[in-house]
Amino acid sequence: MVDQSHESLTDIEILDILQSMKKDELDIEAKEIIRNGGKAGRQEAHKQALVALNKNFEEKFVEAVTLALGLNSTQAKKIRYKKDRIRILKARGIDYLAVDGAQTAQVLAQIAQAITREDAIVTKDLHDIFPFWKEGWPMVQFDNAYKILAEDIQLHYEALLDQLLVQ
């Protein structure tokens, strides 16, 4: 996390930090979970890796947006929710839904929520997100879902940073 507040940084420093954030790897913790999962726990490890990937994305997302837009603490908390995320960014001239991968971020958040709160059962919103997921059934093939989402969320994060750098 950035240790300094927005007010104590110059515009150049903020741009430098945002530019350096493009090098962030969102899946470091997730890869470690997978590595430590072993062959026997492959699907469980990928399931936990999806949750870790979402957590890391959200933390980096909030950090970048808060820094770039100078959000206060209340706005920084609200930016975690889709509706508020869209509204706050739109007020600052960014159409979040037009940023490449915005849908991926929403899907990843829904998957992480389903894993932690719904016992990894496919919810209505996740029905047919992957061809092998049907509403009401347990999620399967976490390894395939992880591979797709890890790459896509990294691209989304970088596209979002590009939008913030233009601001």
N, C-alpha and C positions, 0 to 999 in steps of 0.2 A: 504494500500500500504506500501511497505517497504520504510522507510525514509532514509535509508543509501544507498550509491552507492556500486556497486559491489567491487570497489577497496578498500573501507574502511572496508570490511568484510573479515575475514579469511575463509578458505575453510570449517572449522568445523562449523562456524556460518552460512554459506550459507546452508550447509547440514541440520543444525538444523531448519532453517527457512523453507526450502523446506519440511522437514519431518512434521513440524507443519502445513504447508499448506494443508496436506492431510486431516486434520480435518475440513477444510473450508466447509461450507454448501453453495452451490451456489444458493439455492432456498429460502433463508430467505426473501428477498424482494418480490419474486414472491408469496410466501405463504401469506404474508401480504396483497398483492393486492387481492388475492382470498378471504381471510377472510373479507376484507372490501367491496368486491363486492356484497355481499348479494345474496339471491336466485334469485331475478329478473334479476340481471346483471351477472349471472354465466358465460355465454359464453364470454361476453365482458371482464370480470375479467380474465378469463383464457387466452384470447387473449393477454391482456396486460402483464400477467404473463410470457408468452412465450418470449415476447420482453425483459422483465426484466431479465429473466433467461439467455438469450443470452448475454445481456450486462454484467452481472456479470461474466459469464464464460469467455468472452473475456478479461475483465479486469484482472481476476485472471490468465488466460493463459499468457497474456503479462507480467505480474509481475513475474510469475514463470520462464518463459523462459529467460526473460531479466536478472534476477538475476543469474540463473544457468549457462547461457552461456556468461554472461558479454557483452551483446549486447549494442551497442551505441544507441543514441536516434533515428537515422534514421532507423536502423535495427528494433528497437522496434516498430516503426510506421509501417514498412513494414510487420512485422510478422502477422499483422491482416488480410492480404490477403492470400487466399489459396495458390496461386502459389508461392508467396514469402515465406510463412510459410514452405512449402515443401522444397524449395531450401535452405533456411537458416538452417533448422534443418538437412537436408541431409549433408550439408557442415560440420556440427558438429557431424556427425555419427549417427543421429537418422532418421530412416525411418518413417516419420510421418504417412503415410498412413497405415503402419503396426501396429500402436498403436491402441489398441482396442477402438472402438468408434469414430475413425476419421471421418467416414461417418456421424455419428450422429451430430457431431459438424458442418459439412457442411450443413446438412439438417436444423438444428436449425437456422443457420445463414440465410439460404434462406427463411425460414418461417418468421423470424423476419423482413427481408427485404421486403417480400411480404406484411406483415401486415402494415408496416410503409410507403411503397412506392407504393404498388400495390392495396391498398384498400382491402387487404385480399382476393385477387383472386388467385386461384391456377395457378401457372406458369407452363410452360412446364417441368422444372426440378423437380417440386413437384408432377406432375401427378402420381397418384397411389402410392405415398409414404405411404399413408394410404388408405385402401380399399374404404373409403368414400370420397376421394378427386379426382376430375376430372378437367383436364385443362380447364381454362376459367370460371369455376364456383366458387362461393364464398366458402371459407374454412368453414368447419362445424366441429362440435364436438371438439372444442378446449380443452375441459376438458380431453377427451381421449388422444389427441395428447400431452397435457402437461404431463399427468401421465407417458406416455411412455418416452418422451424426458427428463424429469427431472431426472429420475432414470439413464437413459443411459448416460447423459452428466456428471453426478457425477462420474460414473464409468470411463468414458473417462478421466476426469480430474485427477483422482487418478492414472490411468495407465500412463498418461503422466508424472506425478510427479515421478512415479517409474522409468521411462526411464531417466528423468533428474537426478535422484539420482545416477544412475549407471554411468553417465558421469563423 
